[in-house]
């Protein structure tokens, strides 16, 4: 079996399965095959890391603005929600929740809080 054929066979396994193979089946595979498994595992981890980094947006500023200025937060939420990128839509939902929480807190504070 060539190196490329072996890599093609490894494509059917998940990252956790490849980790299990590395940890428990060293006596089944040759050292060259174990090296290919390590390389495949490292490549997949880098792909997952790059994908996670791409999808990770910094939504701290929009959420803080939504908390401090709920009307502007609603506008920001509408802008983010109208985007078709799932990460931006997630940020829009967070801004929307922050704006509503802020509106509830501001209305509570303006009403004088709870009085007995």
ChimeraX attribute file (.defattr): number of C-alpha atoms within 10 A of each C-alpha:
attribute: neighborCount
match mode: 1-to-1
recipient: residues
	/A:1	5
	/A:2	7
	/A:3	11
	/A:4	10
	/A:5	9
	/A:6	13
	/A:7	15
	/A:8	11
	/A:9	10
	/A:10	17
	/A:11	12
	/A:12	10
	/A:13	13
	/A:14	12
	/A:15	17
	/A:16	10
	/A:17	13
	/A:18	17
	/A:19	15
	/A:20	11
	/A:21	17
	/A:22	17
	/A:23	9
	/A:24	9
	/A:25	12
	/A:26	12
	/A:27	9
	/A:28	10
	/A:29	13
	/A:30	11
	/A:31	11
	/A:32	10
	/A:33	15
	/A:34	17
	/A:35	13
	/A:36	17
	/A:37	20
	/A:38	16
	/A:39	13
	/A:40	17
	/A:41	21
	/A:42	13
	/A:43	12
	/A:44	15
	/A:45	13
	/A:46	12
	/A:47	12
	/A:48	13
	/A:49	12
	/A:50	12
	/A:51	11
	/A:52	11
	/A:53	10
	/A:54	10
	/A:55	13
	/A:56	11
	/A:57	12
	/A:58	11
	/A:59	15
	/A:60	12
	/A:61	10
	/A:62	21
	/A:63	24
	/A:64	15
	/A:65	18
	/A:66	27
	/A:67	23
	/A:68	16
	/A:69	15
	/A:70	24
	/A:71	16
	/A:72	16
	/A:73	26
	/A:74	21
	/A:75	16
	/A:76	20
	/A:77	26
	/A:78	16
	/A:79	13
	/A:80	23
	/A:81	20
	/A:82	11
	/A:83	12
	/A:84	9
	/A:85	11
	/A:86	12
	/A:87	17
	/A:88	21
	/A:89	18
	/A:90	16
	/A:91	21
	/A:92	26
	/A:93	17
	/A:94	20
	/A:95	31
	/A:96	25
	/A:97	19
	/A:98	24
	/A:99	27
	/A:100	18
	/A:101	15
	/A:102	19
	/A:103	18
	/A:104	13
	/A:105	14
	/A:106	14
	/A:107	12
	/A:108	12
	/A:109	11
	/A:110	9
	/A:111	10
	/A:112	8
	/A:113	10
	/A:114	7
	/A:115	5
	/A:116	3
